[in-house]
Amino acid sequence: MEVSWTPLTGKQQDVQNIQRLVIPAVSVGNVPQLALDLLLHNVPCRAPVPSAVLRSPFVLPCAGGFDLESSQSDQPEHRAPRRISTSLQLCELDVPGQSLHVIHQRAPVMAGCAAVYAKQMAEFLSRERIQDAVLLMSSSAAGRRDMHMHTQAQPQRPFDLRSRVWSMMTSAMAGTELAGRASETLGVEMLRGMGALGWNPAHAREEVATDAEVDSSTLPLFFAASRPGSFVRCLLEECEKLGFPLLVLVMFVHEGDNTLEATAMASTLCDLLDLPRSDAWKMPSSWEYVLGPPPSSALYM
């Protein structure tokens, strides 16, 4: 089984000509999904529409409205579903001089299937000859160390949320222009205590458990990418095997209203990829009820 796709424009090259791909991990506070919402509503010169529907038997199915105005998304050259959001959709960003696409994932991976889905995704990245990929991830702030509060490169801005963005990468990404821009230009440091690449496959589950008991290791008390079987850890391992350049941006957050954290992650991503945007972010309409609809006024009558 593999990740399959169906083009919505009738053009096979919509998937086959991808140079750089941005992928969200379904993680704490849905920060990656919210960051991509901002990206889709603010970066393109023209509003994006889904160019392909991706399918995996290990991602739960879902469908809903597409969060763009009708006049923007209802274009005749696109086949149905034109204004429907699904579990996995591929969107192209209209950025001059770049072939940049994002996968918008709106449903979680089935329980116990993260490893096989990560293998599917790594094979998709390699099979479609994608140049490189950036994965967005959030992790529980309850599991971080004090040294993960903000990076040393930005100690003068401890309350700037962008200083809480860390990185991990595969060997193939290390030394690339993108990795250099992340560390040298933006000051996005490698996640401390997790090896030279920000993650260490040699760390086993018992080491994390020992850290929780002894509180002496440099590992976070709980960090999703350190757990064998987690999607991010497995994707890093699979991409490492295939020699695929993958960069992971991770931010420690709490559950709740994470729109500020999402804005910080989106800002970091825009700076990293040199994407044009206005000074003020346009909030997606889907954010109006990001924590659910308000209670009925009839309750207070």
N, C-alpha and C positions, 0 to 999 in steps of 0.2 A: 504494500500500500504506500501511496505517496501523496503529497499535497498536489491536488489537481486544480486547474483554473479554467475559467470560461471568459473570454473577452467580451465586453459589452459594447465595443465599438466596431466589431467585425475586423479588427486589425490585430493580427497575431503579434506584431512587433511591440504592442503596448506592454507586453511582459518580457519579450525577448530582448529588448533594447535597454533594459534597466542598467544603469551604471551604479547608482547608490540607492540603498533601500533603508528606510527607517522603520523599525519594528518595536511595538510596545509589548512589555510583559504585563500580564494581568497580575497586579501586585498591590501592596498596601495603599489604600486610599484612592486607587485608580488614577494615580498621578500621571503615568505615561499616557493613558487614554485622554485625560483632560489636556495634557500638553499638546497632543496631536490635534485635538479639537481646535485649539488656538492656532496651530500651524495652518490648518486647512482654511481657517477663516481670515487669516491675516497676511500670509506670505504670498500666495499666488497673485499674479497680475489679473487673472480672470478666475472666477470661482471654479474649483475642481469638481469633477464628477467621477464616480467609480469607473475605472477602465476595465476592471476584471473582478470576478467573484472567485475567491479561493475556497477550496473545500478540503477538509480533513475529517476523517471519521472520529477523531479524538477531541474535536472542539464542539461544544454543545451548540446546537442550531438555535438561531433566533432571527427575528425580523422586526423592523420598525421603520419609522419615518426617517428620511435622509435630511440632515440638519442644514439645509441650504434653501434659499428662496426659490420658488417655482420658476421664476424668469431666468434664474441662473443655471439650475440643474436640469431643467426640462428641455434638453437640446435634441433636435430631430435625429442627429447622426448616432445617438446612443440608443441601444435597445433596452427593453425592460430587463431587469428592474432598474429604472433610472433614478427613482426617488425612493428607493427602499434600502435601508441599512440591513446588512446581514452580519453573520458572525465574523467573517474574514473578507475584507474588501481591499482591493488595490486601487490607490488613487495617485494620479500624477500631479506634481506641483509644477505650475507654469513659472519656472525660474530661468531667466536668460542664461545661456551657457552651461546649463546643468541638466542632466537626465536624472531627476530626483523623484523617487516614488515613496509612498508610505503604505504600510499595511495597517489598516484600522481593525483591531480585534475587539469586539464588543461582547464576547462571551468567554467564560473560562474553559480551560482544558479539563476533560473528564478526570475524575479522581483516579489516581494511580497510573495515568497515561502521560505524564509530563515527559518522561524519558523518551518514549517512542515518538511523541510529537516533536520533541527537540531534534531527534534524529531525522524525522521527515523534513523539518524546516531547514536543517543544515544541508541536506541533500538537494532541496529545492534551490537554495542559494548557490550551490555549486553547479547544479545541472543547468540552471538558466544563465550561467556565466555572468552573474552579478559581480561588479567590481569590488565593492565592499559594503558593509552594513553597520548601522548604529542601532543598538538596542537600548531602549529606555526602561529603567527599572526603579521601583521604590521599595524600601525595606523598612521594617519596624524600627522606629527610633528608640524603642525600649531595649533593643538589642545592641545598640552601638556603645562604643567606649567614649569617654570624654574627648579623646584625641580625634574622634570623628565628628566633633561639633562643627569645625570649619577648618579649611586647609591652611597650612603655614604660609602659602603664597599670598593669602589674603587676610592676615591677622588683623589688619586695620579695619576690616569690614565684617566683624563677627556676626552682625545682625542682618547682613545681606544674604538672603537665602541661596543665591547663586554660589556662595562660598561653601555650601554644604553638598555640592555635587562632586562625586568622586568617579573614578574610572577603573575599568578592568579591560583587558584585551587579550587576544590570541597572539601567538608569536608572529604570525604573518602580518598583524597590524602594527606591531612594535617597529619603530624606525620609519614609518610612513609619514607623509606630509600631514595627514589628518591627526595622527597621534602626536606629532610635534606641535601642531597648532593647539591641541587640547592642553598639553602640559606647559609649553613655553609661552604661548600667547595669552591663553585664558586662565592659566594657573590651576587647571583641573588636575589634581594629583591622583596618583595610583592609590587605591584603597590600602591604607596602612595595615600591616600585620598579616597580609594575605599573599606574600611572595612578590617576586619581581614584576609579575604581570597583573597584580591585584587580585589574583585567585590562585589557589594552590591545590591541585588535584591530590596531592599527597596527604592533605589533612583529612583524617577520617572522622566519623561521627563521634567516636569516643573522646577525641580531643576537644570537640565542641562541648560535650557533656562535662568533661573535666574542667573546662574553662568556667562553666556555669557554677560548679561546686567550689573551685579553688579561687576563682576570680584573679588569676595571676597571668593569664595568657594575653597576648596582644590581639587575639581574635575577638570579634564582638561576641557577646553572650549568645545572641541568636542572629544569624545572618543567612538569609535564604540561599545565597549562592554557595555557602559552605556545606550545605546538606546534600549528600548523595541522593540523586533522584529528583532534585528540584529542576525546573525547566531551565533556568539561567545557567546553573552549573552544568547540566547535560548539554545545553547548546554550546557553551564554551568548549567542552570536551570534544563534542562532535566536530565543531569547526576547527579545532586544533588538529584533529586527526586528518581532516581534509585540506589543511593548509589554507583555510579561508580567513581573510582579514575581518575580524569582528571587534568593534569597540562598544563597550557597555558603559552607559552613564547611569550612576546610581545615586539616589538621594534618600536619606533617612527621614521618615515622616511618621506622624501619628494618624490614626483613623479620624475621620471627621471632614470638615470643609477644607479641602486641600487646593482650593483654587489659587492661592498665593504661591504654594509650592509648585503647582503646575505652570504658573506664569514664569517662575524662576527657571524651571527646567526648559521651558520653551525658549526663553531668552538665551540660555546657555547653548541650546541646540542651534538657534539662529546665528549666534556668534561663531560657533564651531564650523558651520557649513557656509558661512558668509552669505546668509539669506537676507534679502531686502525686506524691510517691514517699517511700518509707521511708528512714531514715538509712543502713541497710545494704542493699547491692545483693544481690539473689538471683541467683546464677549459673545460667545456663541449663544444662540437662543436656548440651546439644550441646558445651559447652565442656570437657567431661571429657577429650576427646581432640582438643583444638583443633589440635595438631600431629601428629595421627595416633595410632593405637592403639599401646600399648607392645609391645616385642618379646616373642615367645613365650618363656615360662619354660623351654621344652624346649631352647632354645639354650644354656642354662647348666648342663644336667644332664650 
